[in-house]
């Protein structure tokens, strides 16, 4: 699949040539190594924590470590040796990695690039595949755990990850890199920094391509990265930095299987016979179509970002830093529509080696006989939501514009303050498109309420990102399938901070306030302001329904304070505390999905009246020690997260006429989690040729209360049970899942000869609990917690440890050039482990009933538990998991000139 066309390639060549030519006219401005981040990167509006000054828990990863050790790993995995970070490869596709900080995922962890927030404005998430190229241009990566030092009203419940990229005036240097890795991984990179000219101009350019496959089967990918920066510093008062970067990519994905499925594929055959060892490479999402790899799940995206930074030194005491930025995200992820004789694509017979039979699906769609698919297609060449299989894409594109400005003023030697603004505009596009008809000539879309009974779609789109970074989000509105809604989010914020520093003490008080507006636009619903079919109500739960909702405004704020005290040149202590009122995201404000037309319901366009701001309070204390050879940081934290929004589905209920219903929902209010723990990070250099580092984090993250929620039926109407329409769920005391609560690491770097680094890292993970589905088993009835609640809850995954090793050697060549060779082996001992436990299935007595004249419920449960085939390392094999990668490797050769 091609990403770069001739015109785009011409621009790339022109920029690179210009950068190299321009270097002949400039001088090197940074000739010595520096430990100060500000010397070599864009900082501007970024809030960088300072050692023994900023009273927060912080770890910093420098560029050299990223270059030496990241290899073909996921970008957030470079943080795996820092406390309270749990980073995994997720499903294992390129860029599908994920990261939790103190038990919070990226929707509650702020990710910043040069101080600019990049969390999705609708859901708060961060998709690392959109930022896969960041590792090529990162000069430093700082993780501030807890509420952090940022002055913005951002989602830093777990922490703040600040990625700092190279500045245009970084020292003059060129770089050509070739990278290799397991499963055909190949990376090529060229970059050049001109340094700063006598007149203040500087440029930086990078272009790279990465392609191949990941460890899992059927995971081909192709990715590009481009970065261009132009700097201009006409005098000491003004400094301008323009950057334009993007990382267009496509990659095949996988989704979690049950343990039983991976054990079934242990011998490479899907035959119902479970092996002792799982097939860690098995991917159930792909197969072959006309002899080429074809997947039902392809992620494709391009998210170019442009920014201009202006630092204005107004006087010796005053400075104004401003950044204007824009992002144009284009892409989505594929899945399938329809079924064959009532079976979805995953339920259809597969090949003996577990692959999807796309050639047979193609044949069935075109009217041919496929014996084990059942009856022939009665409407060949025509795909619908219930007949035939068509691959579609769920598009998640956006236009995002923002400005961030910070004014700093030094009152005197001890006091200074800063104030600023943060404004953002975001518009998200979420249509569906056909990406492959799989033999069909058309797809009949019946989901648009305004075009009855259906309309015909004949256009398909290739699931690869456009080479044009400004491509239209939706090319042909008449060819939309599956869904067609947009989201609009507006954000305006102000912030301020007051600081006091002297030789011993540094303290700050800061606060921010923000107003958020959310709006949902759905082109497929009946508009309450126009004519609608007879008998259809456009009022739901007392709210008038229209294609465009009103803007829903919500106010949020945070306040933080902290103090650091340097006892002497070796010891320091700090404390910080803060509160945060966090506005709910788009999906919490408009949480309802679109049911089928037969319900005549438009309630996905109404506001969740039960929603309220999430409230976070946090306190942290820490101690630091620093000497020439040894450094240690110890801290403890307590975070209380209240009013978290959770929507429960699949609740059983009785209709007014006594008939049972099974698709009830409950929007829980008041869900509370408490995350507390201690963290230790150490560095020791006993000899000039030996460096040691260690990390330990012990967390205790639990649900802290029994939340309540209103039960609603499939139409969103309240369900009255025992005179009330609400339920209380027994969550108090359950462990929070999705991340290891205990982590540890030990590392060593040996330098036996000059320019040679040999390093090894051991990591340990424990108390990893699975996610769990909140259902009827958790409903408290008549004040009694159900027995099943005590038996179920979040399951604990087996602990595991991993060892990585690597080496790097630098050859010094003529004229200051260098040749750098690196090699890494990850999971050296090929450990089999579960990195992600996506369910918490466990058979309990409540799952069985006594059989008249047969086994009792207890006897059935005992028989199940006595069968070893039902378990893998203590876990029920029905659980959905991701197994971590086995042994992998990466190597690179870089020529620096």
N, C-alpha and C positions, 0 to 999 in steps of 0.2 A: 504494500500500500504506500502510495506516494504522499508526502506531506509538503514538500517544497517544490514549487514550480519555477520556471526559468526566470520570471521577473523577480521573484523573491531571492533567488540565488544570485542574480545580478546585484541586487542591493547589498547582500552579504559580502560579496567579493569587493564591491566598491568601498564599503565601510572598512573592511580589513586592510585593503590596500592603502586607503587614506590614513588609517591609524599608523601603519608602519612608516609611510612617507613622512607623516607629521612628526614622528619621533626624531627625525634628523634635525629638526629645528628646535628641540626642547632640551631642557637640562633636568637631571635627576634631582628631585627635591627631598626624597627620603632615602638616605644612604645607609642608615644604620637600623639595626633591629630595635624594636620598641615593644615594651609590654603594655603601653598605653593604647587602648582601643581607639581613642580619638585620633591618633596619629595617622591611621591607615584606612579608616572607614568613614562612611557617612554616619553622623550621629544626629545632627540637627535637632529634631523634636524627640529623639529617642531618649528614654529615661534609663541610663546605664547605672547599675549599682556599683558603688566603689567599695573596695576592700577596707575594712576597719573604719568605715564612715557611714555607709547606708545601712540602716538597721533592718535588714531583711535577710532571709536565707537564700543564698545565691550560689550558683556554679556556672563557670564559664568554660566553653570549649573553643580553643583557638583554631585557626585555619590549618596549622601544621598537623594537628591531630586528625582533622577531617580528611586531609589529603592522605595521611599515612594509613588510616584505619577504616574508613567508611567502605571503600571498595564498591561492591555491588549490593550492599545492604540498603535498607530503607533509610531515608534521611533522618527521621526521629530516633532511629536506633543508636545514633552516635551519643545520645544522652543516657544510654542504658547503665552506665557506670556511675551515675549521679543518684543521690538519695530520692526515694519515693517516686521514681519514674518507672513506669511499666510500658515498654514499647515492644510491639510485636509486628509481624508481617501481615497480620490479619488473614485474609484469604490466601495471600501468597502471590497475587498478581502484582505486576510492576506498579509501584506507587500506592498499593492498597494497605500500607502499614498504618498502624494507629498508635496512639500514645495516651496514657493517663498520668495525671499528676496528683499525688495524694488521693487517688481513688476517683478523680474527676476526669471525664473525657474532654475532648477539645471543645465541645459546646459550652463547657464551663471552665475552660482554660484559654486565656487570651494568647493569640499568636500574632506577633507584630513583625513587620519587616521595616527596619529603620524607623521604628516608632509608630508606624502606620498599622492600624488593626486590619486583619485580613479574614477573620472569622465570618462565615456566610451570614448575611444580615437577615435571612429568613429563618434559618435553623440553628445558626451559631457554630456549625461544624466546620472542620478544615479537612479538605481532601488533599492528601499529600501528593497524589499523582499530578495535581495541578501545579505543584511547586517542586517537582522532581529535579528541576535544573538548579535549584537554589544551592545545592552542595557545591556547584562549580564556581559560584560567585560569592560564597559566604566567607567573610574574614573573621567572624566570631559569632558564636551562638551562646546567648546567656539565658539561663533558666532561673527565674526568680520564683521560688515556691511561696505559696500563700498569696495574700492580696498584693504583694509586690510594691515596686516603687513608682509605677506609672501613675501619672496624674489624671488619666482619662477614666471615665465611667465605663470600664470594659469588664468582660466576663472573667475576671481573674479570681474565680472562686478557688480553683486548685493551684493556679500559678500563672505566670506570664513567660512565654517563650519569645525572646527578642532576637531575631535573626538580623545580623548586621552585615551588609554587603560592602564590597570594596568601593572606595571612592575613585572618581576619575583621576585624581592626582596622586594615586598610589605610585610607588617608585617605578621607574622605567624598567619594564621587563616583558619578555615574550615567553610563551609557553605552548609547546606542542605535546600532547599526551595521547598515548595509546593504552587502552585498558582491556583486559581479557578476564573471563570468568567462566564458571561452570555453565553447562547447557547453552553454549554458543553465545554467551554474553560478549558484546564487542562495543567499545566506546572509543570515539575519536574526538579530540578537542583541540581547538586553537584559540589562544587569547593573546592580547597585547595591551600593555599600559604604556602610555607615552611619557609619563611623568609631567611635571608642570613646566611650561615655558616661562621665559623671562617676563612675558606680558600677561601671565596668569592663566593661560589656556592649558587644558589637559583633556585627554580622551582615554577611554578604556573600552575594549571590545572583546567579546567572547562568542564563539560558535561551537556547538558540540552535537554529536549524534550518538545515541545509544540504542542498541537493538539486540535481539536474540530471544531468549526464553528464560523464565524463572525456573526454580527447582521443581515445581509441580508440572504435570503433563498438561499439554494444550494451553500454554501460557505465553505464546508469542507476543512480542510487543515491539514498538518502534517509537522513539522519542527524540525530539530535538530541543535544544536550548540556545537562545540567543540573548545577548546582553550588550547594550551600548550605553555608555555614559559620556557625557560632555561636561567638563567643569570650566568655570571661568571665575577667576579672582582678580578683578581689576585693581584692587587695593586692599588694605587691611580691614576696611569697613565692610566690604561686600564679598560674599562667596556664593556662587550659583552652581548647582549640581543638577543636571538633567539625566534621567535614566529611563531606558525603555527595555523591558525584558519580558520574555515569555518562554513557555515550555510546552509546545504542542505535542500531543502523544495519543496513541491508541494502545490498548492492551486487552488481552483476553483474561477473563476473570474466572474464579471459582467461588462457590458458596459452600457453607459447612455441610458435611455429611454426618450421618450418625456414625458412632463408633462401630456399630455392626456392619455398616457398608464398607468402611475402610478395612475391617478385619476380613470381610468377605473377599475383598480385592487383594488380600495379602499374598495370594499365589498368582495374582495377575488375571484371575478369572472371576466373573460375577456369576457364581453358581450356587449360592446359598450355603456354602461350606465355609465356616469361619476359621481363619488361621490364628495362630498365637500372636503374630505380629501384624500390625496394620500396614497398609500400603500408603505411606505418607505422601506419595506423589500423585495419588489418584485424584482426578478432577472429573466430576460427573456432568460438567456443563458443555462438553465439546464432542466432536466427532469429525467425520470427513464428508465433504460435499464435492462431488466431481474430483476426488483425489486430493483436495487441499484442506488444510485445517480450517474448521468452521466451528464457531462457538455461539451458543445462544446468548452469552453474556460478554459483551464488549463495552469497555469504557473508552470514550474518546473525548478529548477536551483540549481547548486552547484558551489560556487566560492571560493575554498580554497586559502588562501594567506599565503605565507611564507616570512619571512623577517629576516635579521640579522643586528643588529645595533652595531656599534663599535664607542665608544667615546674614543678618545686618547688625554689625557692631556699632550701635548708635553712639556709644561713648565708652569710656573705660569701665563704666558701671552698668550700662544697659545694653541688652542684646535682644533682638527679635528674630526668632526662627520660624519659618513658614514653609509648609509643603502643600502643594496642590497635586492631587493624584486622580487617576482614572483607570478603570479596569473594564475590559470587555470580554466576559466569559462566554464561550461558545462550545456547546457539546452536550453529552448526556451518556446514558447507559442503555444497553439493549436488553430485551427480554422477548417473550413470545406472547402472541394472542391466539386464542382458539384452542381447540382440542380435536381429537380423533376418536369418534365413537365414545364420547364422554370421558376420555382419558387425556390428561394434560401431558405435556412433552416428557415430564420426568416419570410418568407412570407407564409410558409405552415401553414395550420390550426393547432392550439394548443389545448390543453385540456381546459376544462371549467375553470380551475384555472390557466391558462396561462403558462403551462409547454410545453416544446418541446416533441413531441411524438416519442421518439427514437425507441420504439418497432415497431411502424408503419413504420418508415423509414427503419428499418431493414427488415421488411416484404416486403416493396416495392422493396428494392434492390434485394431481393431473388425471385422476380417474383410473389408475392402474391398480391391479390387485396386489395387496400385501397381506398374505394369509394370516399372520399372527396379529395384524392390526384390526381384524374383524371385518365388518361389512364394507363394501366399496363406497366411495364418495358419491353421493347422489347429486351433488352440485359441483362437479369438478371445475377447477380453475377459478373458483370464487371462494374467497376467504371471508369468514365472519368471526364474531367473538365466540361462537359456539361450534363452528364447523371448519375443519382445516386448520393448519398451523402457519402463522405468518410472524416473521421476526419484526419487532418494532423497536423504536428508541424512545425513551422518556427524556425529553430535552430539558436541561436545566441551565439555560443561558441567562445572562444578566448584563446590564449596563450599570456601572457604579462610579460615582464621582464624589470627591470629598476634598475638604481643605482643613488643615490643622495648623494652628498658629500658637506660639508660646512666647510671651514677653517675660524676660528675666531682668531683675534690677538688684544690684548689690547696694544695700543701704549703707553698710560700713563693713569693717573687717569681719564682723560676726554675723550680721543679719543680711538676708536677702529674701526676695519673694518672686513669685512668678504667677502669671495669670494667662489664660488662653481660651481658645474656642475650638470646637470640634464639630464640623457640619458634614453630613453625608446624604447622598441621594442614591437610592437603589431601586432598580426595576428588574424583576425576574420574569423570564418567559418559560412556560412549562407546557408546551404542546407535545403531542406524540406524533411520530413519523414512522412510516414503513421503511425498514432497511433491507429487507429481502422478502419477496413474495413466496419463495420456496416452491416455485412452479405455478402458483396462482397468477392469473392475469389481472385480478382486481381484488380489492378488499372493500366490503360493504360496511360502512360505519353507521351504527344505529344509536350511538350514544349521545348525539346532539339533539336536545329536546326541541330545537327550533327547525330541524330538517327531518321531517317524518315521512316515511318510516326509516329511510336511510339515505346516504349518498355514497357515491362510488369514488374510490381512491385508486389511482393507477400509477402514481409516481413513487419511486423508492429512492432512498438517499444512502450513500456510502458512509458507514460509521467511522469516518476519519476526520480529524480537524482540518479546517480550511487553512491554506497557507496565507490567506488574507486575514490579518488580525482584526480587521474592521468589518468582517462579513456580517450580513444581515442575520438576526437571530432566527427569523422565520421567513423562508423564501416564498412559499406559496400557501396561503391560508386555506385554500380549498382542498389541500391534501393532508389535512390533519386527522389523526386517528387516536383512539384510546382516551385522550384527555385534551383539554384546551383551557388552561387557566393561567393567570399572571399574578404576581405579587408585587406590591409597591411598599417600600419602607423609607420613611424619612427620619432623620436623626439630627438633633441639634443639642450641643452640650457646651457648658462653660466649666472651667476648672481653675483652681488656685492653690498655691502652696507657699507656706512660710517656713524658712529654714534658719536654724541657729547653729553656728559652728565655732569651736575654739580648739585649742590643742588637745583637749581631753574629750569634749562632748560634741556630738552632732545630733541634732534633733529636727524633726519636721512635723508640721500639721498640714494636712491637705484635705480638700473636699472638691466634689464635682456634682453637677446637677445636669440632667438631660431630659429631653422630651422626645418620645418615640411615637411615630405614627405608622399604623399598619392598615393596609387595604388589600382586598382580594377581588380579582376580576375574573369572572367565569363566563365565557362566551356561549356555553352550551346550555345554560339553564334558562327557564322562562323568566323573563323580566317582569317583575311585579308592576311596573309602570306601563306595560303594554298588554295587548290582548293575549290571553292564555286559553288553552282548551277548557271546555265546560267541565266543571267538577274538580278542577285542580286549584288548590288554595296556594296563594303566594304569600301567605302569612304562616310562619312557623314559630312556635313558642313565643307568640306575641310580637315577633319581629317581622317587618315587611322585607320580602326578599327581592333583590334586584341583581342584575349582572355585575354591577359595581357596588361594593359595599361602601358604607360611609367610612371615613377615616377614623380609626380607633386610636385616640391619643392616650399615652400613659407616661407618667412622670417617674423618673428614677433618680437615685442619688447614691453617693458613697462618701464616707469620711474616714480618714486614716490618720494615725499619729504614731511616731516611733522615736526612740532615742538610742544612740550608741555611746558607750562610755569606754574610752581607752584607759584601762587601769595603769598600764605602763607600755613600754615599747613591745611587749610580748603578749599581753593579755587584754581582751576586750569583752564586753558583754553588751547585749542589746535586747530591747523589747519593742514590739509593735502591736497595735490593735486596730481594728476597724469594723465598720458596718457597711452593708451594701444592700440597697433596695434595687433589685434587678427586674427589669421589665420582661414579661413573657415573650417567647418568640412567636413567629407567625403561625406555626402549626398548633400552638396552644390557644391562641386567640380564635382561630378558625379550625377547630380540630375534627370536624365531622366529614366523613368521606361520602362520596356520592353513591347512593344505592341505585338499584335498577329502576327503570321508568315506572314499573308497575306500582311502586310505592307512591309515585306522584310527589316526591319530596324534594325540596330545594334547600334543605337545612344546612348543607355545607357552606352556604353563603351567610350564615348568621353567626353572631358573636357568642362565644362561651361566656355567659354571664357569671359563672362561678369563678372565673380566673382572677387572680390577684398577683401582685408582685411577689417574686421570691425574695426572701430575706436572709441575708448571710451575715454572721458575726464571727470574728476570728481574733485570736490572740496568739502571740508567738514570743518565745524567749530564746536567747541564744548566747553561746560563749565561744570565743575564738582564741586560739593560741598561734603565735607566729614567731619562728626563729629562722636562723640561716638554713638549717637543715630539716626542720619539721614544722608542719602546719596542721592544725586541726580545727574543725568547726562542729560544734554540737548544738542542736536546737530541738525544742519541743513545740508542738502546735496543737491548737484546738479550734476546729471549725464547725459551726452549727448552721446547717442549711435548712431553712424552714420554708413551708408553702411551695415545695417543689410540685410541679404539675405532672400528674400521671393519669393516663386514660386507660381504663381496663375494658377489654372486649370479651365477647363470648360468654357473658353471664346468663345463666338460665333463670327464667322467670315464668310466671303464669299470666296469660292475657286476661282481660276482663271476663271473657266467656269461659275461663277455666282451662283453655287449651295452652299447652306449654310453648314457650318461646326460648330460643337458645342464643340469640344474637344481641342480647342486651349489652349496654355499655354503661360505664360509670366514670365520670370525671372526678378524680379524687382531689380533694383540697386538704391542705395542711400536712402533706407528706413531709416528714422531717428526717434528716440524716445528720449524724454526728461523726466527724472524722477527727481522730486524734492520733498522735504518734510522736516518736522521737527519731532524729536523724543525726548521723555521724559521718563526717567526711574527713579523710586524713591524707597527707602527702609527706613523704619522708625521703630524703636524699642523703644516705649515710656516707656515700662515696661519690666521687666525680663521675664514675661510670655506672652508677646504679641509682635508679629512682623507683620508689614504691608508693602505691596509692591504695586506699581502701575506702569502703563505703558500707554502711549498715543503716537500714531503716526498718522500724517496727511500727506498724500501723494497727489501729483498731477502729474499723469503720462499720457502723451499724445503723439500721433504722431505729428511730427513737420513739415512735408513737404509733397509735392505731388511727389512721386517717379515715375520714368520711367522704362519701360521694353520693350523688344522685343517680339512680338507675333510670336509663331511658331505653325505649325500644328502638327498632331499626329506623323509625321515622323521627327519632329524637324526642318523642313524647314521653313525659314522665310515667314511670310504673309505680303504682301504689301497692306496697306490701305491708300488711299489718297496720294499715292506716298511715304509713309514711312512704316517701319516695326515695329514701336514702338507705345506705348501708355503711357499716363500719367494718374495716378490714384489719385483721390481726397481723401487723407487720413488726410490732415492737420487738426489738432484740435480734431480728434477722441480720445476717451479715450482708454488707454491700458487695456485690459481685463485680466482675469484669476486669479486675486488676489484682495482682499479688500484693497482699498487705505486708508481707515480709520480704525484703530484698537485701542482698549483700553482694559485695564485689571485692576482689583483691587483684591488683595488677602490679606488674614489674616491667621496667624497661632497663635493659642492659646495653651499655655502649662499650663493647670490648676493644674496639679500635676507633679511630677518628672517622666520623661520617657514617658509622654503622649503628643503627638502632635495632635491637631485637626485643620484642615485647610479647607479653602474654597476659591474658585476663581471664579470671574465673568469676562466674556469676551464679548466684543462688536465688531461687524463688520459692516461696511457700505461702500458704494461706491465700491461695487463688480460689475464689468462690465463683460459682457459675451464676449467670443471670437466671431469673425465674419468672414464670408467667403468673401474674396475680389473677386468680379465678375464684370459683365458688368455694374452694377449699379454705379460703382465708376469710370468708364472711362470718362475722360474729353474730350468732343468733341467740336472742334472749340473754345476752350478756355472757354467753359461754363461747370460749375460743374452741373451734372445732379440733378434734383429735388429729385430723390430717395435717393441720397447720403445724403442730409440734413435730410431726414426722417429716414434713417436706421442707420448704424453704430452700435457701441457697446451698448447693452441694460444694464440697471442698475437693478440688482437683489434686492429683498427686504432686508433691514437690519435685523440683528438678534443678539440676545445675549444668552449666555449659562452660566450655573452655575454648577460647580463641587465641591464636598465636599469629605473629606476623614479624616482618622485618623490612627495613628500609635502608638503602645505601645510596649515598650521594657521591658521584664522581665529579671532581672539580676539573673543568676543562679550560682551555685558553680563553683569554679575554673575559674572564669572569663567568663564563657559561657553566651550567651544571647539567648533569644527567642523573636523574633520580629514579631508582628502581624500588618498587614496593611489592610485597606479596603478603597475602593474608589467608589463613585457613579458619573458617568459622565452624563452630561445633566440632572441634577436633576429634572427639571420641564418638561421633555419630550417635549421640544420645537421642532416644525416642522419647518425646514428651508432648504433653498437651499444652499449647500456649494460650488457647482461648476456649473456655467452656461456655457454650452459648445456650445451655438449658440446665435444668436441675431436676431431671426425671428420676423418680425413685418409687418403686412399688411399696404401697403401704396397705394396711388392713382394710382401709376404706375403699380400696380398688377392687375388692372381692366381696362376694356374697355367698352365704351358705347354699350349697346345692342339696335340694331335697333328696334324701337317700344316698347322698354322696359326700364329697369332701366339704369340710367346713371352710370358712374364709381363712382362718388361721392356717389350716393344713395346706391350702392352695398357696398362700404366701410363703410358707416354709419350704414347699417344694420348688417354688420359683427361686428362692434365695439359695437353695442347695445346689442349683444347676450352675456350674462354673461358666458355661457358655453365655450366661446372661450378664456377665460382668467382665470388665477390663480394669485391672488395678483398682478394684473396689467401686468403680462407676458402672451404673447400668448401661448396657451397650446401646440403648435407645437414645442416649444423650447426643446432642449435636455438638461437634467440636471442630477445632482446627488443630491438627498436629503441626508442630514446628518443623522447620526444614532440617534435613539431615546434614551431613558434612558438605560444605560448599567452599569455594575458593575464589579468589580474585587476585589479579596482578596488574601492575601498570608500569609504563616506562614514560618518563616525562623529560623533555629537553627544555631547560630554562635558559633564556639568552637575553 
